């Protein structure tokens, strides 16, 4: 039978750190299946990591999800383990990284501060808790160690929270903002296609045009809604439904929307429906 699942997300990059962490996990739980979600989260970008983790976990089997984007490593910020209502366990720093994923997984049933020295490496560094704390604890939990043994239970209300900007429909316009810039330069926006359809009177057919303003866009830019990149020419912009999470996106076919329009995380945007 297949072993327990451990998913793994970090901002460590392509170097040796993820491999070392996997080695620690397999040393404790040799039957575990380790799924690398990504190790290319923008460095130190807790919200980017939280966004990506929250959009991924719903597609995964129930398991242990280890996430490390931890610019506060070595400070008094707490290492934590969270049991969710779906049955998953989240392991990582108490800096907001795990909270959106916990909500996707049904909410927090219990949370614990990791203090049990028997479940971490013998020597814990001040700069590599991904290897020394989070990887071994995640592996022990995947191997069946009860989560309550990691340390004292803490109130969920005391955990550092993290939320994403909410979209707002204002008449014929959607007030939104950039949640993430992906590796293609696409801007992933707060809101769902239904929000944009609400501003457009329910008309979100391919080719429907909207006026986008914000960022470094000079004045405003008219962009059409399309279902996929190839429906516009190379170098042309489009609004579309981002398949990774079902939300809204701005893209430039075969180019970077972020570079073209000066978009970055938290850039506010107004998307106004034009007359059909």
Beta strands, then each sheet from edge to edge (+ up, - down):
strand 1: 5-10
strand 2: 33-38
strand 3: 64-68
strand 4: 79-84
strand 5: 89-93
strand 6: 108-113
strand 7: 153-154
strand 8: 168-170
strand 9: 173-181
strand 10: 187-192
strand 11: 209-214
strand 12: 221-224
strand 13: 237-241
strand 14: 247-252
strand 15: 268-273
sheet 1: 2+ 1+ 3+ 5+ 4- 6+ 7-
sheet 2: 8+ 9- 10+ 14- 13+
sheet 3: 8+ 9- 15+ 11- 12+
end
